[in-house]
């Protein structure tokens, strides 16, 4: 019965469905729920530092229930986004309703789309990784798969990683440097992989080429069948999901750094190079993403098996709350800078 707690991860898409169904003021229910009600609840709920026993971990590792919870996000994300874009051609939404619903569906695209794609992208089975890539399609962020797996996990908490926020860097500056940096990094990684395999640019192994083609086709189909306004909203949805992801990226490694051993060589990634949070609500809603220290320690470990390490730097609040606080840079710096291990501060 305890494992039913992960059903909480469907709260975000459920809130978006409520907004789409009731409209009016309910159009803003998802952003209010995600960034006001959830942070308030996190301050009241306890933290849970317990790890699974070896017997529990062995049982949960092969339980298909945990995988099914991930797979169900595909029809949810595509269904919600598709219905909203289609409804723009059939219903007479007011401007405030369009703004609220766009934020709601975009947040769903980030939390249950990109976040689940991240989990699936680390799986060992090729078809699961493929599902992860497909989930990145409506966010127009398919290059994230390449950069995250072959770039970020190699360079996390170093100066050369665009997805690791520097000490005293604001989240707004990070959005720009991370979004641009990861895209160009993905192309560099892809071209290097092709060279190593002796493959040409037009090889079927050029994922970046196929990602670009799939995303262009997705955009064209929306414009062709639903019109230019639906296309504009689809881009807004993608942008909202991307900013949600990048805000999470920001808080995951903010100010943490690995020792530089020599030119382009750093100490190995350890549990101290990512921020951990044991706040139960954020853990459940984000499929244990908040135990990010263990994820970087063992990238292929499934979400239900992630552990808490005492040596990991701890966030004072859960990830949803921290995302809100990061939007006020002066407050964020005052909360977090003193928590960064002294040897990592510039």
N, C-alpha and C positions, 0 to 999 in steps of 0.2 A: 504493500500500500504506500510505503514511503516514496516509491519511485513515481507515483502519480504527481509528485510535486512539479515535475518538468512540464506538465500540461499548462503551467503558468506562462510558459513561453508563447502560448497562443493568445495571451491577453492583448497583445498589440494588434494582431490582425483582427481579433474579435472587436476591439474598440473601433477599428477602421470600418468594419462592416456595420457597426451601430451607426456611425456617422453617415455612411452612404445610405443607410435605410431611413433614418429619421431626418437627416439634413438640418437646416436651420442652425441653431446654436450647437447642436450635436456634431456639426461638421468639424468643430475644433476639439472634440472629445479626446482624440488620440494624443495630440501634443500636450493637452492638459493632464491627461492620465500619465503619460510617460515622463513628463518633466516637472510636474507639480505633485500629483498624488503619489506616485511611486517614490520620489525622494522623501516626501513626508512619512510614508510608511517605512522606509528604510531606517529612519532615525528611531523608530519605535521597536522594530524587530531586532532580535539578537543576531550576533554573529555565530557562525558554526565553524570551528577549527578542526573538527574531527575528520580523520581520514578513514577510508575503508580498510577492513581487515583483509588479509590475503585471500581468505575464503570468499568474502563478499566481492572483492575485485574479480576473482576468477569467475564467479557466477554472473556478474554484470557484463563482463567483457564480451561474452557470446550471446547475450540476451537480445533477440531481434527487436524487442520493444523500443530500445533506445535508438536504434537505427530508423525504425518506422517513424518515430517522432520527427526525425530530420526530413525524411522523404516527403511527408505530408505537407511540408512547407512549399514544395513546388506547385501543386495545384492551388494552394492558398494564395501565394504571392502573385502568380500569373493570373489567377481568377479575379482577385481583387483589383489588380492594376488594369486588366483587360476590361472588366465591367465598368470601372470608372471612366476609362477612355471612351468606351462605347457609349456610355450614358451622356457624355458631353454632346453627342450628336442627337440625342433623343429628349433630353430634359432641359428645362430652362432654369439653370442654376443662377443664383445671384452671385455677384463678385465676391462677397465675404464667404459664401459657401464654397466657391471654387478655391479660394485661398486655404480655407480650413481643410477641405478634402484633399487638396494637393499635399499639404503638410502631412496629413494622416496617412495617405497611401505611400508617400515618400518615406516616412518613418518605418512603415511596415516593410518597405523594400530594403531598408538598411538593416533592421533588426532581424527579420525572418528571411531575408533574401541574401544579402552580402554576408551577414554573420554566419548563417548556415552554410553558405558556399565556402566560407573559410574552413569550417569544420570538415566538410566533405572533400575539400581540396587537398587535405593532408592524408586521406585514406589510401590504403595500399591497393585497393581494387580499382582498376581503370574505369569501370562503369560508374563507380561512386564519384570519382574525380570528374568524370564527364557531367554528372548531375550538378556538381558544384559549379562548373563552368557555365552551364545553362542558367543557373540561378543568378549569375552575374550579368546576364544579357540585358534585362530591363533596366539595370542601373548603368548600362553602357560602360562597364568597368571590368571587362573580361581580362584585360592585361594584368589585373590584380593577382590572378592565379600565378602567373610567371614571376612577377616581381616579388610577391610575398614568399613563395616557396623557394626560389632560387636566389633571391636578393636579400630580403628582409631577415630571413632566418639565418643567413650567413653574416650579415653586417649589423644586426640589431645592437642598439646602444653604442654605436660608433659614429664618428663625424661623417662617414661616407654613406650612411643610411638615411635616405630621405624620409622614411617613416618613423624615425626616432626624433622626438622633440628635444631641442637643446635647452640647456639651463637658461631661464629668463626669456625664452622665446614664447610669444603669445600664441594662442590657438589660431588667431586670425592670420598671423604670419605663417604658421605651420600649414594651414589649409593650402596656401599658395605653393609653398616649397614642396610639400608632400605630394600634392596632386600632380604637379608638373614633373617633379623629380622621379616619381614612381613610373610615370608613363614613359619617359625617355630611358629610364633604367631598364624597363621591361624590354624595350627594343634592343638595347645593348646586350642584354642577357640572351635574348632570342638569336641575334646574329652570331653571338659567340657559340651558342649551342649548335647552330647550323654549320659553322666552320669546323667545329670539332667532329661533327658527323660526316663532313664532306658533302653536305647537302646545299642545294641552291636556294635562292630566295623563294622561288615558287614551289618548293618541295612541300609535300603534304605534311611534313613535320614542322612547318613554319606556323606555329599556333597564332602568332601575332597577325599574320596575313589572314588566317581564317577568322580570327576574332573581329578584325576590321570589316571583313566581308559580311559576317553574320550581323554585326551591329548596324552596318549600313543598310542591310536588307530589312532589319527590324524597323528602322527609322522610315525607310521608304514605304513599307507596307502600312504603317500607321498613317503616313501622309496620304497615301493613295486611297485607302479604304475609309479613313475617318476624318481626313482634312488637316489643314495646316494648324488650326487651333489645338486639335488633339495632339498634334506633333509637338507644339510648343509646351503643352502640359506634360507630355511624356518626358521631355527634356528636363522640365522642372522637377518631376518625380525622381529622375535619375540623379539630378544635382542634390536634391534633399537627402537621398540615400547615401550619396558619396560623402556629403558633409557629416552625416551621422557616423559613418565609418571612420573618417579622418579625425573626428573628435575623439573617438575611442582610441585610435592610433596615438593620438596626442597624449592621453592620460596613461597609456600602457607603459611608456618608457620615459616619460618626462624627466629630464635632468640626469638620468642614469647613464653611466658610461663604463666601457671596458678599458682596461689598461692597454696602452699602445706599446707592444713589445719591440717592434721595429717598423720600418716603412711598410705600410699596407698589411701589417700583421698585428693582431690583437689577441689578448687572452681569450680562451674559449668562453662561450656563453654559459652563464651559470644562473642559479635561481635568484641571485641578487641583482640581475639586470632587467627585471620587469617588476612592475607594481602588482601586488596581490591584494585581493579583497575577499573577505569571508562573509560579507553581508548576504544573507540568504536570498533575499528577493532578487537582487541583481544577478546572483549566481544562477538561479532558476530561469529567469527571463532570458538570459544570454547564453544558455547551455554551457555554464561553467567557464565562460570566457574570462571571468574575473580572477580565476586561478591561473593567470597568464604566466606566472613564473614557472610553473610546472610544465605548461604547454611548450615554452621555449626550451626547457630542459629535455623534454621527450616529445617532439613535435607530432609523432604518429599516435600518441596515446589518445584514446577516445575520451570525449568530454566527460562521461560519467565516471571515469577513473582518475581524473586529475586530483592532485594532492596539494595540501598546504605544507609549506616549508617554513620553519621558524626563522631562517636566515633571510627570507625574502622581505624586501621593504613593504610595509603595509600602508594602504591608503586609509585615511581617517574616515572616509565614507565609501559607500558602494559606487560602482561604475555609473549608474544613472544619475546619482546625485553629483558625482565628480564632474560629469559632463556639463551639468548646469553651472557649477562653480567655475569651471575653466573659462566660461564666457565672460567672466569678470577678471581680467588678468591680474590686477593688483591683489585681489582677494586670493586668487589661485596661488600666486607667488608666496604670499604670506603664510598660506596653509602648507605648501609643499616644500619650499626651499629648505626649511630647517629639517625636514624628514629625509632628505637626500643624504646618503652616507657621506661623511666629511671627506673621505678620500676621493670621492667622485665630483666634488664641487670644484669649479674652475678657480 
